[in-house]
Amino acid sequence: MSSSKIAITLESEMLAEIDALVKKRVFPNRSRAIQAAIKEKLSRLNQSILAQECAKLDPEFEKALAEEGLTEDLSEWPEY
């Protein structure tokens, strides 16, 4: 995956925390620390969006939809 350089502005305290993590060798450098933070945040946002969309579903309707035509098809399924 290709990378691009960007310029960002961080509060001094936040940068100090990142530098402390780099010093403790939690991350190899500032870039990796910031990349990990952004990746985690994007993942959480995507999970939140998925949860919001799932909450909109009607369980009874979804169950009925999943079972639609199931009784007809059961006779055609092989026995195990």
SEMIDO-61850 format. One record per atom (N, C-alpha, C): residue in three letters; atom name; x, y, z. Coordinates in Angstrom, 3 decimals. Example, Ala and Ser with C-alpha at 12.3 -4.5 7.8 and 13.67 -1.06 7.14 Angstrom:
REM residues 2
<'ALA','N',<13.190,-5.690,7.800>>
<'ALA','CA',<12.300,-4.500,7.800>>
<'ALA','C',<13.200,-3.300,7.800>>
<'SER','N',<12.850,-2.250,7.080>>
<'SER','CA',<13.670,-1.060,7.140>>
<'SER','C',<12.900,0.030,7.870>>
END
This chain:
REM residues 80
<'MET','N',<0.851,-1.167,0.000>>
<'MET','CA',<0.000,0.000,0.000>>
<'MET','C',<0.897,1.230,0.000>>
<'SER','N',<0.581,2.170,-0.811>>
<'SER','CA',<1.407,3.370,-0.877>>
<'SER','C',<1.060,4.317,0.270>>
<'SER','N',<2.022,5.144,0.609>>
<'SER','CA',<1.839,6.104,1.696>>
<'SER','C',<2.006,7.512,1.160>>
<'SER','N',<1.391,8.445,1.842>>
<'SER','CA',<1.511,9.857,1.482>>
<'SER','C',<1.909,10.634,2.720>>
<'LYS','N',<2.753,11.618,2.514>>
<'LYS','CA',<3.143,12.494,3.618>>
<'LYS','C',<2.124,13.614,3.736>>
<'ILE','N',<1.768,13.914,4.996>>
<'ILE','CA',<0.863,15.020,5.266>>
<'ILE','C',<1.407,15.814,6.444>>
<'ALA','N',<0.936,17.003,6.596>>
<'ALA','CA',<1.303,17.813,7.757>>
<'ALA','C',<0.093,17.891,8.676>>
<'ILE','N',<0.312,17.673,9.967>>
<'ILE','CA',<-0.772,17.770,10.937>>
<'ILE','C',<-0.332,18.656,12.097>>
<'THR','N',<-1.307,19.149,12.815>>
<'THR','CA',<-1.036,19.949,13.999>>
<'THR','C',<-1.593,19.212,15.206>>
<'LEU','N',<-0.754,19.035,16.227>>
<'LEU','CA',<-1.159,18.351,17.446>>
<'LEU','C',<-0.901,19.246,18.644>>
<'GLU','N',<-1.712,19.063,19.676>>
<'GLU','CA',<-1.474,19.766,20.921>>
<'GLU','C',<-0.162,19.249,21.527>>
<'SER','N',<0.539,20.101,22.217>>
<'SER','CA',<1.842,19.750,22.796>>
<'SER','C',<1.749,18.536,23.707>>
<'GLU','N',<0.692,18.480,24.526>>
<'GLU','CA',<0.530,17.368,25.456>>
<'GLU','C',<0.350,16.041,24.713>>
<'MET','N',<-0.409,16.081,23.633>>
<'MET','CA',<-0.635,14.873,22.848>>
<'MET','C',<0.672,14.400,22.214>>
<'LEU','N',<1.437,15.333,21.681>>
<'LEU','CA',<2.712,14.981,21.068>>
<'LEU','C',<3.663,14.407,22.113>>
<'ALA','N',<3.621,14.949,23.322>>
<'ALA','CA',<4.467,14.429,24.395>>
<'ALA','C',<4.085,12.986,24.729>>
<'GLU','N',<2.793,12.687,24.726>>
<'GLU','CA',<2.344,11.312,24.989>>
<'GLU','C',<2.816,10.372,23.883>>
<'ILE','N',<2.722,10.825,22.651>>
<'ILE','CA',<3.183,10.005,21.523>>
<'ILE','C',<4.681,9.766,21.640>>
<'ASP','N',<5.422,10.810,21.933>>
<'ASP','CA',<6.876,10.670,22.079>>
<'ASP','C',<7.236,9.724,23.220>>
<'ALA','N',<6.454,9.738,24.293>>
<'ALA','CA',<6.702,8.817,25.409>>
<'ALA','C',<6.493,7.374,24.963>>
<'LEU','N',<5.471,7.134,24.151>>
<'LEU','CA',<5.227,5.777,23.648>>
<'LEU','C',<6.349,5.326,22.716>>
<'VAL','N',<6.842,6.250,21.921>>
<'VAL','CA',<7.964,5.921,21.029>>
<'VAL','C',<9.208,5.619,21.867>>
<'LYS','N',<9.437,6.410,22.900>>
<'LYS','CA',<10.595,6.206,23.770>>
<'LYS','C',<10.522,4.853,24.461>>
<'LYS','N',<9.288,4.415,24.832>>
<'LYS','CA',<9.096,3.109,25.472>>
<'LYS','C',<9.098,1.971,24.446>>
<'ARG','N',<9.270,2.340,23.197>>
<'ARG','CA',<9.299,1.372,22.080>>
<'ARG','C',<7.960,0.666,21.856>>
<'VAL','N',<6.871,1.339,22.246>>
<'VAL','CA',<5.543,0.816,21.929>>
<'VAL','C',<5.323,0.959,20.423>>
<'PHE','N',<5.824,2.061,19.866>>
<'PHE','CA',<5.800,2.316,18.422>>
<'PHE','C',<7.211,2.664,17.981>>
<'PRO','N',<7.561,2.332,16.737>>
<'PRO','CA',<8.918,2.636,16.280>>
<'PRO','C',<9.160,4.134,16.049>>
<'ASN','N',<8.076,4.858,15.757>>
<'ASN','CA',<8.217,6.293,15.503>>
<'ASN','C',<6.857,6.980,15.607>>
<'ARG','N',<6.874,8.288,15.516>>
<'ARG','CA',<5.633,9.071,15.616>>
<'ARG','C',<4.641,8.681,14.529>>
<'SER','N',<5.145,8.499,13.337>>
<'SER','CA',<4.279,8.178,12.199>>
<'SER','C',<3.456,6.921,12.461>>
<'ARG','N',<4.140,5.889,12.929>>
<'ARG','CA',<3.438,4.617,13.185>>
<'ARG','C',<2.418,4.775,14.312>>
<'ALA','N',<2.749,5.554,15.316>>
<'ALA','CA',<1.817,5.776,16.422>>
<'ALA','C',<0.555,6.476,15.925>>
<'ILE','N',<0.726,7.490,15.115>>
<'ILE','CA',<-0.421,8.239,14.590>>
<'ILE','C',<-1.220,7.379,13.615>>
<'GLN','N',<-0.527,6.587,12.788>>
<'GLN','CA',<-1.232,5.684,11.872>>
<'GLN','C',<-2.093,4.693,12.653>>
<'ALA','N',<-1.552,4.120,13.727>>
<'ALA','CA',<-2.296,3.149,14.534>>
<'ALA','C',<-3.524,3.806,15.156>>
<'ALA','N',<-3.360,5.023,15.635>>
<'ALA','CA',<-4.489,5.729,16.254>>
<'ALA','C',<-5.594,6.005,15.236>>
<'ILE','N',<-5.214,6.437,14.065>>
<'ILE','CA',<-6.203,6.732,13.020>>
<'ILE','C',<-6.889,5.448,12.560>>
<'LYS','N',<-6.110,4.383,12.391>>
<'LYS','CA',<-6.687,3.101,11.961>>
<'LYS','C',<-7.713,2.604,12.980>>
<'GLU','N',<-7.360,2.699,14.270>>
<'GLU','CA',<-8.283,2.264,15.320>>
<'GLU','C',<-9.547,3.112,15.326>>
<'LYS','N',<-9.404,4.415,15.179>>
<'LYS','CA',<-10.565,5.313,15.178>>
<'LYS','C',<-11.476,5.010,13.991>>
<'LEU','N',<-10.900,4.824,12.806>>
<'LEU','CA',<-11.707,4.509,11.623>>
<'LEU','C',<-12.441,3.189,11.803>>
<'SER','N',<-11.774,2.213,12.401>>
<'SER','CA',<-12.411,0.919,12.645>>
<'SER','C',<-13.600,1.071,13.591>>
<'ARG','N',<-13.418,1.839,14.653>>
<'ARG','CA',<-14.517,2.064,15.600>>
<'ARG','C',<-15.677,2.802,14.947>>
<'LEU','N',<-15.374,3.781,14.117>>
<'LEU','CA',<-16.439,4.509,13.416>>
<'LEU','C',<-17.212,3.584,12.488>>
<'ASN','N',<-16.501,2.731,11.767>>
<'ASN','CA',<-17.162,1.798,10.859>>
<'ASN','C',<-18.024,0.801,11.618>>
<'GLN','N',<-17.543,0.326,12.761>>
<'GLN','CA',<-18.342,-0.596,13.576>>
<'GLN','C',<-19.576,0.102,14.123>>
<'SER','N',<-19.421,1.353,14.488>>
<'SER','CA',<-20.545,2.121,15.016>>
<'SER','C',<-21.607,2.315,13.941>>
<'ILE','N',<-21.175,2.606,12.727>>
<'ILE','CA',<-22.119,2.791,11.618>>
<'ILE','C',<-22.864,1.480,11.355>>
<'LEU','N',<-22.140,0.362,11.375>>
<'LEU','CA',<-22.767,-0.941,11.169>>
<'LEU','C',<-23.780,-1.227,12.271>>
<'ALA','N',<-23.424,-0.927,13.517>>
<'ALA','CA',<-24.339,-1.153,14.640>>
<'ALA','C',<-25.592,-0.293,14.495>>
<'GLN','N',<-25.427,0.949,14.051>>
<'GLN','CA',<-26.581,1.827,13.866>>
<'GLN','C',<-27.505,1.281,12.784>>
<'GLU','N',<-26.943,0.787,11.704>>
<'GLU','CA',<-27.758,0.234,10.623>>
<'GLU','C',<-28.451,-1.050,11.070>>
<'CYS','N',<-27.748,-1.897,11.832>>
<'CYS','CA',<-28.358,-3.136,12.329>>
<'CYS','C',<-29.505,-2.842,13.291>>
<'ALA','N',<-29.379,-1.780,14.064>>
<'ALA','CA',<-30.426,-1.415,15.017>>
<'ALA','C',<-31.712,-1.013,14.306>>
<'LYS','N',<-31.605,-0.604,13.058>>
<'LYS','CA',<-32.784,-0.197,12.291>>
<'LYS','C',<-33.586,-1.400,11.787>>
<'LEU','N',<-32.980,-2.582,11.810>>
<'LEU','CA',<-33.643,-3.772,11.276>>
<'LEU','C',<-34.758,-4.239,12.207>>
<'ASP','N',<-35.803,-4.774,11.621>>
<'ASP','CA',<-36.910,-5.355,12.369>>
<'ASP','C',<-36.661,-6.861,12.459>>
<'PRO','N',<-36.361,-7.374,13.649>>
<'PRO','CA',<-36.017,-8.793,13.785>>
<'PRO','C',<-37.096,-9.742,13.257>>
<'GLU','N',<-38.345,-9.423,13.505>>
<'GLU','CA',<-39.428,-10.302,13.040>>
<'GLU','C',<-39.471,-10.334,11.511>>
<'PHE','N',<-39.324,-9.180,10.884>>
<'PHE','CA',<-39.332,-9.114,9.431>>
<'PHE','C',<-38.135,-9.870,8.855>>
<'GLU','N',<-36.963,-9.685,9.460>>
<'GLU','CA',<-35.758,-10.363,8.978>>
<'GLU','C',<-35.890,-11.874,9.108>>
<'LYS','N',<-36.489,-12.334,10.212>>
<'LYS','CA',<-36.690,-13.766,10.412>>
<'LYS','C',<-37.655,-14.309,9.369>>
<'ALA','N',<-38.751,-13.600,9.147>>
<'ALA','CA',<-39.736,-14.035,8.149>>
<'ALA','C',<-39.109,-14.076,6.762>>
<'LEU','N',<-38.299,-13.093,6.471>>
<'LEU','CA',<-37.639,-13.036,5.166>>
<'LEU','C',<-36.674,-14.205,5.004>>
<'ALA','N',<-35.932,-14.513,6.059>>
<'ALA','CA',<-34.975,-15.620,6.006>>
<'ALA','C',<-35.676,-16.962,5.855>>
<'GLU','N',<-36.855,-17.090,6.451>>
<'GLU','CA',<-37.575,-18.358,6.418>>
<'GLU','C',<-38.520,-18.472,5.226>>
<'GLU','N',<-38.633,-17.414,4.455>>
<'GLU','CA',<-39.549,-17.416,3.321>>
<'GLU','C',<-39.187,-18.542,2.354>>
<'GLY','N',<-40.126,-19.388,2.078>>
<'GLY','CA',<-39.923,-20.480,1.140>>
<'GLY','C',<-39.115,-21.631,1.710>>
<'LEU','N',<-38.741,-21.555,2.968>>
<'LEU','CA',<-37.910,-22.581,3.568>>
<'LEU','C',<-38.638,-23.919,3.674>>
<'THR','N',<-39.927,-23.878,3.961>>
<'THR','CA',<-40.667,-25.131,4.129>>
<'THR','C',<-40.730,-25.904,2.828>>
<'GLU','N',<-40.848,-25.214,1.716>>
<'GLU','CA',<-40.886,-25.900,0.429>>
<'GLU','C',<-39.546,-26.535,0.107>>
<'ASP','N',<-38.490,-25.852,0.439>>
<'ASP','CA',<-37.151,-26.321,0.092>>
<'ASP','C',<-36.663,-27.457,0.984>>
<'LEU','N',<-37.207,-27.588,2.191>>
<'LEU','CA',<-36.721,-28.605,3.114>>
<'LEU','C',<-36.867,-30.014,2.554>>
<'SER','N',<-37.925,-30.253,1.814>>
<'SER','CA',<-38.137,-31.593,1.275>>
<'SER','C',<-37.103,-31.939,0.215>>
<'GLU','N',<-36.489,-30.938,-0.381>>
<'GLU','CA',<-35.512,-31.179,-1.439>>
<'GLU','C',<-34.100,-31.323,-0.890>>
<'TRP','N',<-33.892,-31.028,0.384>>
<'TRP','CA',<-32.554,-31.106,0.964>>
<'TRP','C',<-32.195,-32.550,1.245>>
<'PRO','N',<-30.957,-32.922,1.009>>
<'PRO','CA',<-30.549,-34.301,1.326>>
<'PRO','C',<-30.453,-34.498,2.837>>
<'GLU','N',<-30.691,-35.725,3.273>>
<'GLU','CA',<-30.580,-36.027,4.693>>
<'GLU','C',<-29.126,-36.364,5.011>>
<'TYR','N',<-28.701,-35.950,6.179>>
<'TYR','CA',<-27.309,-36.217,6.594>>
<'TYR','C',<-27.295,-37.125,7.778>>
END
